[in-house]
Amino acid sequence: MMSLNRYRLKHLQKNNHHGAIRAGKLLERPDRLIGLILIGNNLVNILASAIATVIAIRLWGDTGILIATVSLTLVVLIFAEITPKTIAALHPEGVAFPATLILVPLLKLMYPLVWLVSKITNGLLKMLGVNPEESGSDLLSKEELHTLVAEGGALIPARRRRMMLNLLALEEVSVNDIMVPRNDVYGIDLDDNDDEILRCIQTSSHTRLPVWRDDINDIAGVLHLRNISKVIDRQGLDRAALEREMDAPYFIPESTPLHTQLMNFQKNKHRLAMVVDEYGEVMGLVAMEDILEEIVGEFTSNLAETTDNIFPQRDGSHIITGTANIREVNRVLHWDLPTNGPKTLSGLILENLESFPDANAGLAIGRYRMEILELEGNVVRSVRVGISSESNP
């Protein structure tokens, strides 16, 4: 009875499983249930001991007391304790639900005795500072729920289990962990000529484009490409229509947790946000699809971007662009590069080297061996990464 999974029990009760309903009522007062079981258990054991002692004395005299004690102890341990309780622990529902057919009427029959024993034991517990009316909470913490899902095994398909774990992890990830850095933002610069703007629109793989003047910090708005027919006419680009069809930019702090931002997107009916730091400087952008990818995995439309950053080699290593997002690299290659610091591979390398290296510098981060292949200014452009069987601390 005590080994029953309380959450499965509640589920079965909601489905009107009669055995689960009876077990649930008995477990509402575990002190009375335990009292009933132990009264019957001790009554049988003491009666068996008395009968065995009488028989043993008649057969072997005073020596029979020792024989009866040893023999009955072995019999009770093997056949009345260890074997049945092991079976019950391994198959609690198969034992507990049928047992309720006996326990429920027995509790009614022996209720006066059970009530008296419970009163005495509860009084002793209160004297010891224990409140018998307090029961353990069935509520799960986030960590316990994470473990419950992770250990779900075959009961939950692997893909759904990953999605549930990713959903629980949204609280631990902020938008600056998944945002597109400002240097990689694809958008329209109003200071460009008409041909450049048209080329930007025509070659875009995105449905929404940020629009700025001269610098990304001067965001003018966001253009949805469904309105493209309104900004391009026979004469070419209509700049007035372009600015008229733009939506107002939506700004969010870089420290916003993903689960909060997902709700904000839903509440404010936005799908694209500009990420700013504490000084109001634009750090990058994040789309609702980026957050959804943290839950369900990569969308097909974004696979090309990942392929452009990671190039597998015949020797098992990978050449990766320095601007690649570490979380993306971990997700695609199933690695565990640290994500609690810099967000890009270039930043991670520079943080560990604590200096600006030569292009041929190498380093080890845990079990990952890295060799810088190309360095441009203060940014690592490409790096070869291999995995060693031995890891450094």
Stockholm file with secondary structure:
# STOCKHOLM 1.0

chainA/1-393         MMSLNRYRLKHLQKNNHHGAIRAGKLLERPDRLIGLILIGNNLVNILASAIATVIAIRLWGDTGILIATVSLTLVVLIFAEITPKTIAALHPEGVAFPATLILVPLLKLMYPLVWLVSKITNGLLKMLGVNPEESGSDLLSKEELHTLVAEGGALIPARRRRMMLNLLALEEVSVNDIMVPRNDVYGIDLDDNDDEILRCIQTSSHTRLPVWRDDINDIAGVLHLRNISKVIDRQGLDRAALEREMDAPYFIPESTPLHTQLMNFQKNKHRLAMVVDEYGEVMGLVAMEDILEEIVGEFTSNLAETTDNIFPQRDGSHIITGTANIREVNRVLHWDLPTNGPKTLSGLILENLESFPDANAGLAIGRYRMEILELEGNVVRSVRVGISSESNP
#=GR chainA/1-393 SS CTTSCHHHHHHHHHTTCHHHHHHHHHHTSHHHHHHHHHHHHHHHHHHHHHHHHHHHHHHHTTHHHHHHHHHHHHHIIIIIIIHHHHHHHHSHHHHHHHHHHHHHHHHHHTHHHHHHHHHHHHHHHHHTTCCTTCCCCCCCCHHHHHHHHHTCGGGSCHHHHHHHHHHHHGGGCBGGGTCEEGGGCCCEETTSCHHHHHHHHHTCCCSEEEEESSSTTSEEEEEEGGGHHHHEETTEECHHHHHHHCBCCCEEETTCBHHHHHHHHHHHTCSEEEEECTTSCEEEEEEHHHHHHHHHCCCGGGHHHHHHHEEECTTSCEEEETTSBHHHHHHHHTCCCCCSSCSBHHHHHHHHHTSCCCTTCEEEETTEEEEEEEEETTEEEEEEEEECSSCCC
#=GC SS_cons         CTTSCHHHHHHHHHTTCHHHHHHHHHHTSHHHHHHHHHHHHHHHHHHHHHHHHHHHHHHHTTHHHHHHHHHHHHHIIIIIIIHHHHHHHHSHHHHHHHHHHHHHHHHHHTHHHHHHHHHHHHHHHHHTTCCTTCCCCCCCCHHHHHHHHHTCGGGSCHHHHHHHHHHHHGGGCBGGGTCEEGGGCCCEETTSCHHHHHHHHHTCCCSEEEEESSSTTSEEEEEEGGGHHHHEETTEECHHHHHHHCBCCCEEETTCBHHHHHHHHHHHTCSEEEEECTTSCEEEEEEHHHHHHHHHCCCGGGHHHHHHHEEECTTSCEEEETTSBHHHHHHHHTCCCCCSSCSBHHHHHHHHHTSCCCTTCEEEETTEEEEEEEEETTEEEEEEEEECSSCCC
//
